[in-house]
Amino acid sequence: MIHTRICDLLGIVHPIVLGGMGGATSAPLVAAVSNSGGLGTLGTVGLSGAQLRSEVEAIRRATAKPFGTNHLLFEVDEERLSVTLETRPAVASFAWARPDQDLRSYFQRAHDAGCKVMHMAGEVSEARRAADAGADVIVAQGTEAGGHVGWMASMPLVPMVVKAVAPLPVLAAGGIADGRGLAAALALGADGVLVGTRMMATHESPIHPNFKQAIVKSDGHDTMLTEIPDIASGRVWPGAMARALRNAFIERWAGREWALRRDYRAAGKAILEARKNGDADNASLLIGQDAGLIDSVKPAGEIIERMIAEAEEIIKDRLNKLVGH
Ligand SMILES: Cc1cc2nc3c(=O)[nH]c(=O)nc-3n(C[C@H](O)[C@H](O)[C@H](O)COP(=O)(O)O)c2cc1C
């Protein structure tokens, strides 16, 4: 058992949170994480208000435990946000605000609905901004992470954020796939971890089985930071790169982003088709460097149990033996 302040704050047993990954989370995965004692979080990107409502209902049918929903602030969708505020999950999690957005007003609305507010930051200044705006939990996301990331690695970022926002609790995200990562995050001062890529390679994950196998096959060295997935989907993220598997799709456009800007509609269509067909070479596959730590597809609950047992063993046994002798 590993108990931190985050467990009391969020009403969870284990300090492990599922990243609210747009397009890579669904009710069964969220409920599996929450039922296993962590906090499941549903990514809302791409869902209509009605779809989000029915996902939230499906989560509630599958678990009575706390869960969260995630919203990207730079392209915030008021219809989806109002579903979150009406359905009142335990946590409203936010990420990727533009510099001119007023975080305080979003956080206040979530608080008024009775949600705890979690905000993800890849830089100390963004973490401070969220803390000043009233966030309850800060996620410090390192550049090792899958999906959209900043430039700072977790090892320096996490303790810097912990210090900058103290006494607010901080979750470490990026590159964490097992108990070693959890123990390291706690050593850096975090109160828990937020996990993405590891949870994509689970039985409950909604991604195509071929994509789960691509994560298993990845050695972690074959991801890169790139703007190619965003150019192809016609989106501009504020201050983010995407960490993606360097597959045939990325190879096709690397160094030719100018040409992709011209042909992005066709390229965007092709990656949607590849996604539908489970074509891991030609889809846009956002995964973290920790794919190199993932060697099989497992039930989400087993991953959480194993993470806790492994972290406990490291702290009680291996690390404990290193001191005081
Ligand atoms: C496919 C994918 C989609 C993601 N979508 C979102 C999102 O919509 N909102 C968000 O806050 N974070 C998103 N993330 C980031 C995760 O919440 C988390 O920070 C990251 O996965 C942690 O790093 P890891 O993948 O190494 O565990 C996404 C990550 C991935 C891999």
The ligand as an SDF file (V2000), in Angstrom:
LIG
                    3D

 31 33  0  0  0  0  0  0  0  0999 V2000
   -2.5130    9.1960  -27.5770 C   0  0  0  0  0  0  0  0  0  0  0  0
   -2.4150   10.2110  -26.4930 C   0  0  0  0  0  0  0  0  0  0  0  0
   -3.4100   11.1870  -26.3840 C   0  0  0  0  0  0  0  0  0  0  0  0
   -3.3330   12.1390  -25.3720 C   0  0  0  0  0  0  0  0  0  0  0  0
   -4.3420   13.0590  -25.2640 N   0  0  0  0  0  0  0  0  0  0  0  0
   -4.3430   13.9250  -24.2090 C   0  0  0  0  0  0  0  0  0  0  0  0
   -5.4450   14.8040  -24.0000 C   0  0  0  0  0  0  0  0  0  0  0  0
   -6.4100   14.8410  -24.7740 O   0  0  0  0  0  0  0  0  0  0  0  0
   -5.4050   15.6180  -22.9110 N   0  0  0  0  0  0  0  0  0  0  0  0
   -4.3630   15.6060  -22.0270 C   0  0  0  0  0  0  0  0  0  0  0  0
   -4.3860   16.3510  -21.0440 O   0  0  0  0  0  0  0  0  0  0  0  0
   -3.3010   14.7820  -22.2020 N   0  0  0  0  0  0  0  0  0  0  0  0
   -3.2810   13.9440  -23.2580 C   0  0  0  0  0  0  0  0  0  0  0  0
   -2.2140   13.0860  -23.4330 N   0  0  0  0  0  0  0  0  0  0  0  0
   -1.0960   13.1300  -22.4770 C   0  0  0  0  0  0  0  0  0  0  0  0
   -1.3460   12.2310  -21.2840 C   0  0  0  0  0  0  0  0  0  0  0  0
   -2.3750   12.7770  -20.4960 O   0  0  0  0  0  0  0  0  0  0  0  0
   -0.0860   12.0600  -20.4060 C   0  0  0  0  0  0  0  0  0  0  0  0
    0.4310   13.3070  -20.0350 O   0  0  0  0  0  0  0  0  0  0  0  0
    1.0180   11.2600  -21.0720 C   0  0  0  0  0  0  0  0  0  0  0  0
    0.5040   10.1720  -21.7950 O   0  0  0  0  0  0  0  0  0  0  0  0
    1.9890   10.7610  -20.0090 C   0  0  0  0  0  0  0  0  0  0  0  0
    3.1330   10.1950  -20.5610 O   0  0  0  0  0  0  0  0  0  0  0  0
    3.2790    8.6190  -20.8950 P   0  0  0  0  0  0  0  0  0  0  0  0
    2.5240    8.4380  -22.1650 O   0  0  0  0  0  0  0  0  0  0  0  0
    4.7430    8.4470  -21.0530 O   0  0  0  0  0  0  0  0  0  0  0  0
    2.7040    7.8590  -19.7570 O   0  0  0  0  0  0  0  0  0  0  0  0
   -2.2420   12.1340  -24.4610 C   0  0  0  0  0  0  0  0  0  0  0  0
   -1.2600   11.1440  -24.5780 C   0  0  0  0  0  0  0  0  0  0  0  0
   -1.3290   10.1960  -25.5730 C   0  0  0  0  0  0  0  0  0  0  0  0
   -0.2610    9.1450  -25.6410 C   0  0  0  0  0  0  0  0  0  0  0  0
  1  2  1  0
  2  3  1  0
  2 30  2  0
  3  4  2  0
  4  5  1  0
  4 28  1  0
  5  6  2  0
  6  7  1  0
  6 13  1  0
  7  8  2  0
  7  9  1  0
  9 10  1  0
 10 11  2  0
 10 12  1  0
 12 13  2  0
 13 14  1  0
 14 15  1  0
 14 28  1  0
 15 16  1  0
 16 17  1  0
 16 18  1  0
 18 19  1  0
 18 20  1  0
 20 21  1  0
 20 22  1  0
 22 23  1  0
 23 24  1  0
 24 25  2  0
 24 26  1  0
 24 27  1  0
 28 29  2  0
 29 30  1  0
 30 31  1  0
M  END
$$$$
